Amino acid sequence: MPYRVHRFDLRMSKDQGNLQRFLNSLRGEVIAVVPNVTMGPFWAHKVDFVLVVEKIET
C-alpha cells in the first residue's frame, strides 16, 4: 500500500476548523497525525505543524 505524508502548518488557537476541513477532504485513510512540538519563551510548548500520514487506496 502506498502512503502519502502531508505537512499542515497551524496555530493551535486559530486553525482547528482548517485542520478539520483538511482531514475531511482526504480520500484515503488517516494513519497518524504527528505534531512537531517546539519550545517557546519561558519553556512554553508550541505546535508549529503536524504531519498527516494518509494510506492511499490503489
CHARMM-style PDB file with segment names, atoms N, HN, CA, C and O in Angstrom:
ATOM      1  N   MET     1       0.829  -1.186   0.000  1.00  0.00      PROA
ATOM      2  CA  MET     1       0.000   0.000   0.000  1.00  0.00      PROA
ATOM      3  C   MET     1       0.879   1.257   0.000  1.00  0.00      PROA
ATOM      4  O   MET     1       1.825   1.349   0.783  1.00  0.00      PROA
ATOM      5  N   PRO     2       0.578   2.203  -0.855  1.00  0.00      PROA
ATOM      6  CA  PRO     2       1.336   3.456  -0.840  1.00  0.00      PROA
ATOM      7  C   PRO     2       0.802   4.407   0.245  1.00  0.00      PROA
ATOM      8  O   PRO     2      -0.373   4.380   0.609  1.00  0.00      PROA
ATOM      9  N   TYR     3       1.705   5.234   0.732  1.00  0.00      PROA
ATOM     10  HN  TYR     3       2.660   5.256   0.435  1.00  0.00      PROA
ATOM     11  CA  TYR     3       1.368   6.224   1.754  1.00  0.00      PROA
ATOM     12  C   TYR     3       1.754   7.599   1.260  1.00  0.00      PROA
ATOM     13  O   TYR     3       2.664   7.739   0.442  1.00  0.00      PROA
ATOM     14  N   ARG     4       1.074   8.605   1.745  1.00  0.00      PROA
ATOM     15  HN  ARG     4       0.335   8.491   2.409  1.00  0.00      PROA
ATOM     16  CA  ARG     4       1.401   9.989   1.435  1.00  0.00      PROA
ATOM     17  C   ARG     4       1.486  10.744   2.766  1.00  0.00      PROA
ATOM     18  O   ARG     4       0.647  10.564   3.650  1.00  0.00      PROA
ATOM     19  N   VAL     5       2.504  11.586   2.892  1.00  0.00      PROA
ATOM     20  HN  VAL     5       3.185  11.732   2.174  1.00  0.00      PROA
ATOM     21  CA  VAL     5       2.676  12.388   4.103  1.00  0.00      PROA
ATOM     22  C   VAL     5       2.420  13.849   3.743  1.00  0.00      PROA
ATOM     23  O   VAL     5       3.037  14.393   2.828  1.00  0.00      PROA
ATOM     24  N   HSD     6       1.501  14.471   4.474  1.00  0.00      PROA
ATOM     25  HN  HSD     6       0.999  14.028   5.217  1.00  0.00      PROA
ATOM     26  CA  HSD     6       1.146  15.875   4.267  1.00  0.00      PROA
ATOM     27  C   HSD     6       1.666  16.690   5.447  1.00  0.00      PROA
ATOM     28  O   HSD     6       1.643  16.234   6.590  1.00  0.00      PROA
ATOM     29  N   ARG     7       2.128  17.884   5.158  1.00  0.00      PROA
ATOM     30  HN  ARG     7       2.147  18.255   4.230  1.00  0.00      PROA
ATOM     31  CA  ARG     7       2.532  18.810   6.215  1.00  0.00      PROA
ATOM     32  C   ARG     7       1.462  19.885   6.304  1.00  0.00      PROA
ATOM     33  O   ARG     7       1.103  20.491   5.294  1.00  0.00      PROA
ATOM     34  N   PHE     8       0.946  20.126   7.517  1.00  0.00      PROA
ATOM     35  HN  PHE     8       1.237  19.634   8.337  1.00  0.00      PROA
ATOM     36  CA  PHE     8      -0.098  21.120   7.723  1.00  0.00      PROA
ATOM     37  C   PHE     8       0.395  22.117   8.768  1.00  0.00      PROA
ATOM     38  O   PHE     8       0.477  21.793   9.953  1.00  0.00      PROA
ATOM     39  N   ASP     9       0.725  23.343   8.319  1.00  0.00      PROA
ATOM     40  HN  ASP     9       0.658  23.606   7.356  1.00  0.00      PROA
ATOM     41  CA  ASP     9       1.153  24.403   9.241  1.00  0.00      PROA
ATOM     42  C   ASP     9      -0.072  24.957   9.962  1.00  0.00      PROA
ATOM     43  O   ASP     9      -1.119  25.161   9.349  1.00  0.00      PROA
ATOM     44  N   LEU    10       0.063  25.199  11.261  1.00  0.00      PROA
ATOM     45  HN  LEU    10       0.914  25.033  11.759  1.00  0.00      PROA
ATOM     46  CA  LEU    10      -1.096  25.662  12.003  1.00  0.00      PROA
ATOM     47  C   LEU    10      -0.724  26.432  13.252  1.00  0.00      PROA
ATOM     48  O   LEU    10       0.397  26.359  13.755  1.00  0.00      PROA
ATOM     49  N   ARG    11      -1.701  27.164  13.725  1.00  0.00      PROA
ATOM     50  HN  ARG    11      -2.611  27.223  13.316  1.00  0.00      PROA
ATOM     51  CA  ARG    11      -1.697  27.751  15.058  1.00  0.00      PROA
ATOM     52  C   ARG    11      -2.815  27.060  15.824  1.00  0.00      PROA
ATOM     53  O   ARG    11      -3.969  27.076  15.396  1.00  0.00      PROA
ATOM     54  N   MET    12      -2.481  26.466  16.934  1.00  0.00      PROA
ATOM     55  HN  MET    12      -1.544  26.453  17.282  1.00  0.00      PROA
ATOM     56  CA  MET    12      -3.451  25.651  17.655  1.00  0.00      PROA
ATOM     57  C   MET    12      -4.684  26.451  18.080  1.00  0.00      PROA
ATOM     58  O   MET    12      -5.776  25.890  18.172  1.00  0.00      PROA
ATOM     59  N   SER    13      -4.530  27.734  18.336  1.00  0.00      PROA
ATOM     60  HN  SER    13      -3.643  28.190  18.260  1.00  0.00      PROA
ATOM     61  CA  SER    13      -5.658  28.530  18.814  1.00  0.00      PROA
ATOM     62  C   SER    13      -6.599  28.986  17.704  1.00  0.00      PROA
ATOM     63  O   SER    13      -7.732  29.378  17.987  1.00  0.00      PROA
ATOM     64  N   LYS    14      -6.150  28.944  16.424  1.00  0.00      PROA
ATOM     65  HN  LYS    14      -5.230  28.625  16.194  1.00  0.00      PROA
ATOM     66  CA  LYS    14      -6.960  29.506  15.348  1.00  0.00      PROA
ATOM     67  C   LYS    14      -7.328  28.539  14.236  1.00  0.00      PROA
ATOM     68  O   LYS    14      -8.319  28.773  13.544  1.00  0.00      PROA
ATOM     69  N   ASP    15      -6.587  27.478  14.035  1.00  0.00      PROA
ATOM     70  HN  ASP    15      -5.783  27.288  14.597  1.00  0.00      PROA
ATOM     71  CA  ASP    15      -6.733  26.666  12.835  1.00  0.00      PROA
ATOM     72  C   ASP    15      -7.467  25.343  13.027  1.00  0.00      PROA
ATOM     73  O   ASP    15      -7.291  24.429  12.221  1.00  0.00      PROA
ATOM     74  N   GLN    16      -8.267  25.219  14.051  1.00  0.00      PROA
ATOM     75  HN  GLN    16      -8.410  25.961  14.705  1.00  0.00      PROA
ATOM     76  CA  GLN    16      -8.995  23.976  14.276  1.00  0.00      PROA
ATOM     77  C   GLN    16      -9.944  23.685  13.114  1.00  0.00      PROA
ATOM     78  O   GLN    16     -10.008  22.548  12.645  1.00  0.00      PROA
ATOM     79  N   GLY    17     -10.668  24.675  12.651  1.00  0.00      PROA
ATOM     80  HN  GLY    17     -10.615  25.598  13.032  1.00  0.00      PROA
ATOM     81  CA  GLY    17     -11.593  24.483  11.540  1.00  0.00      PROA
ATOM     82  C   GLY    17     -10.882  24.128  10.252  1.00  0.00      PROA
ATOM     83  O   GLY    17     -11.353  23.279   9.495  1.00  0.00      PROA
ATOM     84  N   ASN    18      -9.731  24.779   9.990  1.00  0.00      PROA
ATOM     85  HN  ASN    18      -9.348  25.468  10.605  1.00  0.00      PROA
ATOM     86  CA  ASN    18      -8.958  24.473   8.782  1.00  0.00      PROA
ATOM     87  C   ASN    18      -8.424  23.048   8.811  1.00  0.00      PROA
ATOM     88  O   ASN    18      -8.437  22.356   7.793  1.00  0.00      PROA
ATOM     89  N   LEU    19      -7.955  22.606   9.976  1.00  0.00      PROA
ATOM     90  HN  LEU    19      -7.944  23.168  10.803  1.00  0.00      PROA
ATOM     91  CA  LEU    19      -7.461  21.231  10.106  1.00  0.00      PROA
ATOM     92  C   LEU    19      -8.599  20.239   9.899  1.00  0.00      PROA
ATOM     93  O   LEU    19      -8.409  19.208   9.255  1.00  0.00      PROA
ATOM     94  N   GLN    20      -9.763  20.533  10.429  1.00  0.00      PROA
ATOM     95  HN  GLN    20      -9.917  21.371  10.953  1.00  0.00      PROA
ATOM     96  CA  GLN    20     -10.918  19.660  10.268  1.00  0.00      PROA
ATOM     97  C   GLN    20     -11.312  19.546   8.795  1.00  0.00      PROA
ATOM     98  O   GLN    20     -11.575  18.444   8.313  1.00  0.00      PROA
ATOM     99  N   ARG    21     -11.357  20.662   8.078  1.00  0.00      PROA
ATOM    100  HN  ARG    21     -11.143  21.558   8.469  1.00  0.00      PROA
ATOM    101  CA  ARG    21     -11.679  20.636   6.647  1.00  0.00      PROA
ATOM    102  C   ARG    21     -10.630  19.857   5.858  1.00  0.00      PROA
ATOM    103  O   ARG    21     -10.966  19.103   4.945  1.00  0.00      PROA
ATOM    104  N   PHE    22      -9.346  20.044   6.218  1.00  0.00      PROA
ATOM    105  HN  PHE    22      -9.073  20.657   6.960  1.00  0.00      PROA
ATOM    106  CA  PHE    22      -8.273  19.331   5.542  1.00  0.00      PROA
ATOM    107  C   PHE    22      -8.402  17.826   5.734  1.00  0.00      PROA
ATOM    108  O   PHE    22      -8.301  17.068   4.769  1.00  0.00      PROA
ATOM    109  N   LEU    23      -8.622  17.387   6.965  1.00  0.00      PROA
ATOM    110  HN  LEU    23      -8.704  18.002   7.749  1.00  0.00      PROA
ATOM    111  CA  LEU    23      -8.731  15.955   7.249  1.00  0.00      PROA
ATOM    112  C   LEU    23      -9.955  15.349   6.556  1.00  0.00      PROA
ATOM    113  O   LEU    23      -9.893  14.221   6.066  1.00  0.00      PROA
ATOM    114  N   ASN    24     -11.054  16.086   6.514  1.00  0.00      PROA
ATOM    115  HN  ASN    24     -11.104  17.002   6.912  1.00  0.00      PROA
ATOM    116  CA  ASN    24     -12.257  15.576   5.862  1.00  0.00      PROA
ATOM    117  C   ASN    24     -12.121  15.543   4.344  1.00  0.00      PROA
ATOM    118  O   ASN    24     -12.865  14.820   3.681  1.00  0.00      PROA
ATOM    119  N   SER    25     -11.185  16.309   3.776  1.00  0.00      PROA
ATOM    120  HN  SER    25     -10.581  16.896   4.314  1.00  0.00      PROA
ATOM    121  CA  SER    25     -11.013  16.336   2.323  1.00  0.00      PROA
ATOM    122  C   SER    25     -10.102  15.211   1.822  1.00  0.00      PROA
ATOM    123  O   SER    25     -10.031  14.978   0.615  1.00  0.00      PROA
ATOM    124  N   LEU    26      -9.414  14.518   2.711  1.00  0.00      PROA
ATOM    125  HN  LEU    26      -9.472  14.707   3.691  1.00  0.00      PROA
ATOM    126  CA  LEU    26      -8.525  13.439   2.297  1.00  0.00      PROA
ATOM    127  C   LEU    26      -9.334  12.254   1.801  1.00  0.00      PROA
ATOM    128  O   LEU    26     -10.369  11.917   2.374  1.00  0.00      PROA
ATOM    129  N   ARG    27      -8.861  11.623   0.735  1.00  0.00      PROA
ATOM    130  HN  ARG    27      -8.019  11.896   0.269  1.00  0.00      PROA
ATOM    131  CA  ARG    27      -9.578  10.491   0.150  1.00  0.00      PROA
ATOM    132  C   ARG    27      -9.197   9.167   0.801  1.00  0.00      PROA
ATOM    133  O   ARG    27     -10.021   8.254   0.874  1.00  0.00      PROA
ATOM    134  N   GLY    28      -7.969   9.053   1.271  1.00  0.00      PROA
ATOM    135  HN  GLY    28      -7.300   9.794   1.212  1.00  0.00      PROA
ATOM    136  CA  GLY    28      -7.503   7.805   1.871  1.00  0.00      PROA
ATOM    137  C   GLY    28      -7.781   7.758   3.361  1.00  0.00      PROA
ATOM    138  O   GLY    28      -8.487   8.602   3.912  1.00  0.00      PROA
ATOM    139  N   GLU    29      -7.207   6.746   3.997  1.00  0.00      PROA
ATOM    140  HN  GLU    29      -6.633   6.060   3.549  1.00  0.00      PROA
ATOM    141  CA  GLU    29      -7.376   6.546   5.433  1.00  0.00      PROA
ATOM    142  C   GLU    29      -6.243   7.252   6.181  1.00  0.00      PROA
ATOM    143  O   GLU    29      -5.073   7.091   5.835  1.00  0.00      PROA
ATOM    144  N   VAL    30      -6.593   8.033   7.202  1.00  0.00      PROA
ATOM    145  HN  VAL    30      -7.544   8.163   7.483  1.00  0.00      PROA
ATOM    146  CA  VAL    30      -5.582   8.717   8.010  1.00  0.00      PROA
ATOM    147  C   VAL    30      -5.000   7.696   8.981  1.00  0.00      PROA
ATOM    148  O   VAL    30      -5.715   7.105   9.791  1.00  0.00      PROA
ATOM    149  N   ILE    31      -3.681   7.503   8.880  1.00  0.00      PROA
ATOM    150  HN  ILE    31      -3.101   7.983   8.223  1.00  0.00      PROA
ATOM    151  CA  ILE    31      -2.992   6.528   9.721  1.00  0.00      PROA
ATOM    152  C   ILE    31      -2.464   7.178  10.995  1.00  0.00      PROA
ATOM    153  O   ILE    31      -2.560   6.596  12.076  1.00  0.00      PROA
ATOM    154  N   ALA    32      -1.900   8.398  10.871  1.00  0.00      PROA
ATOM    155  HN  ALA    32      -1.823   8.871   9.993  1.00  0.00      PROA
ATOM    156  CA  ALA    32      -1.313   9.062  12.030  1.00  0.00      PROA
ATOM    157  C   ALA    32      -1.311  10.568  11.824  1.00  0.00      PROA
ATOM    158  O   ALA    32      -1.244  11.060  10.697  1.00  0.00      PROA
ATOM    159  N   VAL    33      -1.387  11.287  12.937  1.00  0.00      PROA
ATOM    160  HN  VAL    33      -1.441  10.887  13.852  1.00  0.00      PROA
ATOM    161  CA  VAL    33      -1.193  12.735  12.965  1.00  0.00      PROA
ATOM    162  C   VAL    33      -0.075  12.985  13.972  1.00  0.00      PROA
ATOM    163  O   VAL    33      -0.231  12.733  15.167  1.00  0.00      PROA
ATOM    164  N   VAL    34       1.059  13.487  13.468  1.00  0.00      PROA
ATOM    165  HN  VAL    34       1.186  13.692  12.498  1.00  0.00      PROA
ATOM    166  CA  VAL    34       2.258  13.650  14.298  1.00  0.00      PROA
ATOM    167  C   VAL    34       2.537  15.141  14.465  1.00  0.00      PROA
ATOM    168  O   VAL    34       2.854  15.816  13.486  1.00  0.00      PROA
ATOM    169  N   PRO    35       2.425  15.671  15.690  1.00  0.00      PROA
ATOM    170  CA  PRO    35       2.707  17.093  15.900  1.00  0.00      PROA
ATOM    171  C   PRO    35       4.205  17.363  16.040  1.00  0.00      PROA
ATOM    172  O   PRO    35       4.946  16.526  16.555  1.00  0.00      PROA
ATOM    173  N   ASN    36       4.645  18.539  15.578  1.00  0.00      PROA
ATOM    174  HN  ASN    36       4.042  19.218  15.160  1.00  0.00      PROA
ATOM    175  CA  ASN    36       6.017  19.000  15.791  1.00  0.00      PROA
ATOM    176  C   ASN    36       5.962  20.011  16.934  1.00  0.00      PROA
ATOM    177  O   ASN    36       5.492  21.135  16.758  1.00  0.00      PROA
ATOM    178  N   VAL    37       6.443  19.604  18.094  1.00  0.00      PROA
ATOM    179  HN  VAL    37       6.825  18.691  18.236  1.00  0.00      PROA
ATOM    180  CA  VAL    37       6.378  20.435  19.295  1.00  0.00      PROA
ATOM    181  C   VAL    37       7.731  21.103  19.514  1.00  0.00      PROA
ATOM    182  O   VAL    37       8.763  20.432  19.539  1.00  0.00      PROA
ATOM    183  N   THR    38       7.723  22.432  19.672  1.00  0.00      PROA
ATOM    184  HN  THR    38       6.885  22.977  19.651  1.00  0.00      PROA
ATOM    185  CA  THR    38       8.941  23.189  19.942  1.00  0.00      PROA
ATOM    186  C   THR    38       8.793  23.955  21.251  1.00  0.00      PROA
ATOM    187  O   THR    38       7.692  24.129  21.774  1.00  0.00      PROA
ATOM    188  N   MET    39       9.935  24.406  21.762  1.00  0.00      PROA
ATOM    189  HN  MET    39      10.829  24.265  21.337  1.00  0.00      PROA
ATOM    190  CA  MET    39       9.937  25.203  22.994  1.00  0.00      PROA
ATOM    191  C   MET    39       9.927  26.680  22.643  1.00  0.00      PROA
ATOM    192  O   MET    39      10.714  27.139  21.816  1.00  0.00      PROA
ATOM    193  N   GLY    40       9.044  27.406  23.269  1.00  0.00      PROA
ATOM    194  HN  GLY    40       8.405  27.033  23.941  1.00  0.00      PROA
ATOM    195  CA  GLY    40       8.997  28.845  23.101  1.00  0.00      PROA
ATOM    196  C   GLY    40       9.634  29.530  24.297  1.00  0.00      PROA
ATOM    197  O   GLY    40      10.318  28.891  25.097  1.00  0.00      PROA
ATOM    198  N   PRO    41       9.409  30.824  24.415  1.00  0.00      PROA
ATOM    199  CA  PRO    41       9.951  31.536  25.573  1.00  0.00      PROA
ATOM    200  C   PRO    41       9.303  31.045  26.873  1.00  0.00      PROA
ATOM    201  O   PRO    41       8.138  30.646  26.890  1.00  0.00      PROA
ATOM    202  N   PHE    42      10.066  31.082  27.936  1.00  0.00      PROA
ATOM    203  HN  PHE    42      11.012  31.406  27.922  1.00  0.00      PROA
ATOM    204  CA  PHE    42       9.620  30.669  29.272  1.00  0.00      PROA
ATOM    205  C   PHE    42       9.177  29.208  29.298  1.00  0.00      PROA
ATOM    206  O   PHE    42       8.266  28.851  30.046  1.00  0.00      PROA
ATOM    207  N   TRP    43       9.805  28.371  28.497  1.00  0.00      PROA
ATOM    208  HN  TRP    43      10.545  28.661  27.889  1.00  0.00      PROA
ATOM    209  CA  TRP    43       9.554  26.936  28.437  1.00  0.00      PROA
ATOM    210  C   TRP    43       8.127  26.604  28.027  1.00  0.00      PROA
ATOM    211  O   TRP    43       7.609  25.548  28.391  1.00  0.00      PROA
ATOM    212  N   ALA    44       7.499  27.471  27.291  1.00  0.00      PROA
ATOM    213  HN  ALA    44       7.919  28.329  26.996  1.00  0.00      PROA
ATOM    214  CA  ALA    44       6.144  27.212  26.801  1.00  0.00      PROA
ATOM    215  C   ALA    44       6.235  26.358  25.541  1.00  0.00      PROA
ATOM    216  O   ALA    44       7.003  26.676  24.633  1.00  0.00      PROA
ATOM    217  N   HSD    45       5.478  25.301  25.478  1.00  0.00      PROA
ATOM    218  HN  HSD    45       4.855  25.042  26.216  1.00  0.00      PROA
ATOM    219  CA  HSD    45       5.494  24.418  24.323  1.00  0.00      PROA
ATOM    220  C   HSD    45       4.543  24.934  23.256  1.00  0.00      PROA
ATOM    221  O   HSD    45       3.505  25.524  23.558  1.00  0.00      PROA
ATOM    222  N   LYS    46       4.915  24.702  22.006  1.00  0.00      PROA
ATOM    223  HN  LYS    46       5.758  24.223  21.761  1.00  0.00      PROA
ATOM    224  CA  LYS    46       4.155  25.227  20.884  1.00  0.00      PROA
ATOM    225  C   LYS    46       4.171  24.203  19.752  1.00  0.00      PROA
ATOM    226  O   LYS    46       5.206  23.588  19.492  1.00  0.00      PROA
ATOM    227  N   VAL    47       3.039  24.012  19.075  1.00  0.00      PROA
ATOM    228  HN  VAL    47       2.198  24.511  19.286  1.00  0.00      PROA
ATOM    229  CA  VAL    47       2.964  23.125  17.916  1.00  0.00      PROA
ATOM    230  C   VAL    47       3.031  23.994  16.671  1.00  0.00      PROA
ATOM    231  O   VAL    47       2.153  24.825  16.438  1.00  0.00      PROA
ATOM    232  N   ASP    48       4.086  23.800  15.860  1.00  0.00      PROA
ATOM    233  HN  ASP    48       4.799  23.125  16.049  1.00  0.00      PROA
ATOM    234  CA  ASP    48       4.273  24.580  14.635  1.00  0.00      PROA
ATOM    235  C   ASP    48       3.504  23.985  13.459  1.00  0.00      PROA
ATOM    236  O   ASP    48       2.869  24.707  12.689  1.00  0.00      PROA
ATOM    237  N   PHE    49       3.568  22.685  13.331  1.00  0.00      PROA
ATOM    238  HN  PHE    49       4.084  22.099  13.956  1.00  0.00      PROA
ATOM    239  CA  PHE    49       2.891  21.997  12.238  1.00  0.00      PROA
ATOM    240  C   PHE    49       2.622  20.563  12.641  1.00  0.00      PROA
ATOM    241  O   PHE    49       3.171  20.066  13.625  1.00  0.00      PROA
ATOM    242  N   VAL    50       1.773  19.907  11.872  1.00  0.00      PROA
ATOM    243  HN  VAL    50       1.327  20.311  11.073  1.00  0.00      PROA
ATOM    244  CA  VAL    50       1.539  18.480  12.070  1.00  0.00      PROA
ATOM    245  C   VAL    50       1.810  17.765  10.754  1.00  0.00      PROA
ATOM    246  O   VAL    50       1.605  18.321   9.675  1.00  0.00      PROA
ATOM    247  N   LEU    51       2.269  16.540  10.859  1.00  0.00      PROA
ATOM    248  HN  LEU    51       2.435  16.088  11.735  1.00  0.00      PROA
ATOM    249  CA  LEU    51       2.421  15.669   9.699  1.00  0.00      PROA
ATOM    250  C   LEU    51       1.259  14.687   9.729  1.00  0.00      PROA
ATOM    251  O   LEU    51       1.001  14.044  10.747  1.00  0.00      PROA
ATOM    252  N   VAL    52       0.562  14.579   8.603  1.00  0.00      PROA
ATOM    253  HN  VAL    52       0.771  15.101   7.777  1.00  0.00      PROA
ATOM    254  CA  VAL    52      -0.582  13.679   8.496  1.00  0.00      PROA
ATOM    255  C   VAL    52      -0.186  12.569   7.528  1.00  0.00      PROA
ATOM    256  O   VAL    52       0.137  12.834   6.370  1.00  0.00      PROA
ATOM    257  N   VAL    53      -0.213  11.333   8.004  1.00  0.00      PROA
ATOM    258  HN  VAL    53      -0.475  11.118   8.944  1.00  0.00      PROA
ATOM    259  CA  VAL    53       0.114  10.178   7.174  1.00  0.00      PROA
ATOM    260  C   VAL    53      -1.192   9.585   6.656  1.00  0.00      PROA
ATOM    261  O   VAL    53      -2.075   9.209   7.427  1.00  0.00      PROA
ATOM    262  N   GLU    54      -1.290   9.513   5.327  1.00  0.00      PROA
ATOM    263  HN  GLU    54      -0.573   9.818   4.700  1.00  0.00      PROA
ATOM    264  CA  GLU    54      -2.503   9.027   4.670  1.00  0.00      PROA
ATOM    265  C   GLU    54      -2.183   7.744   3.901  1.00  0.00      PROA
ATOM    266  O   GLU    54      -1.209   7.693   3.150  1.00  0.00      PROA
ATOM    267  N   LYS    55      -2.995   6.722   4.088  1.00  0.00      PROA
ATOM    268  HN  LYS    55      -3.787   6.763   4.697  1.00  0.00      PROA
ATOM    269  CA  LYS    55      -2.870   5.472   3.348  1.00  0.00      PROA
ATOM    270  C   LYS    55      -3.757   5.594   2.103  1.00  0.00      PROA
ATOM    271  O   LYS    55      -4.965   5.805   2.206  1.00  0.00      PROA
ATOM    272  N   ILE    56      -3.135   5.458   0.931  1.00  0.00      PROA
ATOM    273  HN  ILE    56      -2.154   5.286   0.848  1.00  0.00      PROA
ATOM    274  CA  ILE    56      -3.844   5.664  -0.329  1.00  0.00      PROA
ATOM    275  C   ILE    56      -4.300   4.317  -0.876  1.00  0.00      PROA
ATOM    276  O   ILE    56      -3.530   3.357  -0.919  1.00  0.00      PROA
ATOM    277  N   GLU    57      -5.553   4.261  -1.290  1.00  0.00      PROA
ATOM    278  HN  GLU    57      -6.178   5.041  -1.255  1.00  0.00      PROA
ATOM    279  CA  GLU    57      -6.084   3.043  -1.894  1.00  0.00      PROA
ATOM    280  C   GLU    57      -5.612   2.945  -3.344  1.00  0.00      PROA
ATOM    281  O   GLU    57      -5.571   3.943  -4.064  1.00  0.00      PROA
ATOM    282  N   THR    58      -5.259   1.738  -3.758  1.00  0.00      PROA
ATOM    283  HN  THR    58      -5.291   0.928  -3.173  1.00  0.00      PROA
ATOM    284  CA  THR    58      -4.818   1.556  -5.140  1.00  0.00      PROA
ATOM    285  C   THR    58      -5.893   0.920  -5.977  1.00  0.00      PROA
ATOM    286  OT1 THR    58      -5.693   0.692  -7.170  1.00  0.00      PROA
TER     287      THR     58
END
